[in-house]
């Protein structure tokens, strides 16, 4: 594998610094109140540098969502392949989704991250085929169907999409918190588990 040049390394370091500084500002004053000029001042970069890496503040949020999606996908691949039944699968999936979003550390920022998907790409960006999470979840559902853990005959991609959109609804609801969402998600997944049992 080719080693990155010093210029590429500098670009990566600047990207990371701008990204982290923007997230700090979002936590400090909120996404809507954050000014790009303040991010640039704190990151010690020119405004053009910010816009080179991120066309809008939403693109910082989309990068954070991409990282959440990849973390969830990795955990889905490692933690769900041996699920004993639909109930275990859905309970563990719920844990993965909530834990990775809780790691953001700010519920309002989680909402803004998920709303940025809608603002920037609408339904196409929400499609499961555009995310590591969606692809991993679909693959895991197919795997568990083949193992006889989940009922066959249900389209894996459609089921993954239904689950993803359900989690999305809980994550963007301004009346919800992680604590209040968990029992409602548990109710939903227990009903779904009944339908998916072999």
N, C-alpha and C positions, 0 to 999 in steps of 0.2 A: 504494500500500500504506500502510495506517495505521501511523503511528509508535507504538511502544510507550510507554505512560505511564511516569512515573518509578517508580510502584509496581511495574509489570510488570518494568522494568529491575532494580529492587532484588530482586525475587523471582528473576529469572534469575541475578543475581550471587550470591545466597545459595545457590541450588540448586547452582551451579558450585562454590562454596567448600565446601559440605558434601560434595558428590560427590568432589572432589579430596582433601579431608582424609580421607574414609573410605577411599579407595584407598591413600593413604599409610599409614594405620593397618593396613590389611590386609597391605600389604607388610612393615611393620615387625614386627608381632606375629602375623600370620596371621588369617584370617577368624574362626575359632572363638574365638580369644583376644581379639579386638577387642570393646571395650565401647562401646555407643552413647554413654554418658556421656563417655568419653574423646574420641570424635569431636567431640562437641558442645563440649567444653572447648577443644580445639585449633582448631575452626572458629569459636569465639566465638559460638555460637548456643545457644538453649534447646533442651531435649530435644524439646519440641513442634514446633519448627521442623524438626528432623531427621525426625520422623514425619509431618509435613505433606508433605514431599517424598518420603520413602522409608518405606513401612509397615514394612519389615524390612531387615536388612543384605543379604538376598538381592536386594532391589530395587535396591540400588546395583550389585550384580554384574550384574543384568539390564540396567541402563542401560549398563554397560560392554560387555556382549554386543551390545546394540542398535547401539552405535557401531562395534564391530568388524564387525558384519553389514553396516552401511551402507558402511563403507570397502571391504570385500570386494566388495560389489555394484557400487560405482563402478568399481573396478578390473576386474571381470569385464566390464562394459559397454565399457570403453575398451581393454582389453588382449587380450581373447579373440575379438573379432568377426572378426578376420582370420587366425585360426589355420589353418595349412596342412593339418593332419591331426589325427587323434584323439590321437596321441602328443604332439604339441606342445600341443594343447588341455589334456590332462590334466597334463602336466608344468608348464605355466604356472599352471593352477588350483591345483596343489599348492603352488607357490611363493607364490601370493597368500594362500592359507589359512594357511600356516606363517608367512609374513612378518608378516601382520596380527596373528596371535596372539603372535608373538615380540615385537612392539612393546609388548605389555603389560609386558614386562620381568621377569616372574616366573612360572615354569612352574606353581608351586603355585597362584598366583592364577588362571592360565588354567584349571586344573582346577576350581577353585571356581566360576569364572564359568560354566563349562559345566554343572557339577552343579546350580547354582542354577536352571537351566532345568528340570531334572527335578524338583527339590524344589518349585518354584513352579507348574509348569503341566503337568508330565508330558508325555504323548505329544502332547497338543493343541498345547502351546507348541513342541514339537519339530517340528511339521509345517512343511514348507517354505513353505506359503502364509502363515505368520505372520512371515516374515523377509524383509528386503530381499535378503539373500544367496540364499535359496531362490528368490525370484521372479526375480532377475537370472540365476541359473544356469539355471533352466528356460527362460527366454526365450532365453538364449544357445545352449542346446542345440538348441532349435527353429530358431533362425537358422542354425546350422551344419548342421543336417539339411537345411534348405531349400537351402543353398548346395552340398550334396552332399559336405560334409566329414565328417559323421558319418552313420552308417547310419540310414536311415529305418525306421519300423516299431517303434521302441522309444519308449514313452511318455516324453516329455521330463521331466514332473513326477516320474515314478517313478525315472528315472535320476538326476535331481538329488537326490531324496530318498536314494537308495542311496549316492551320493557323500557327501552331507552326513553321513549316519549313520556312514559309514566314517571320515571325518575326526574326527567326534565321538568315536568309539571310541578313536582314537589320542590325542586331546587329553585324555581323562579317565583314561587308563591310568596308574596311579601308577608303573608299572615303565618308562615311556617318558620319553624326553627328545626335544627337537626333533631332535637329532642321530641318536638311535636310531630315531626314527619315520620319518625321511625315506627310508632304504633300503627299509623295509617298505612304506611308501606307494608308493614307486616300483615295487616288485614288483607290488602290487595294480593300480596304474594301467597297468602294461605289459600285464598280462593282460587288463584291461578294454579297452585300446586295440585289441588284436587283435579283440575282439568288435565294436568300434565302427567299424572300418575299412570304408570303402566298397568 
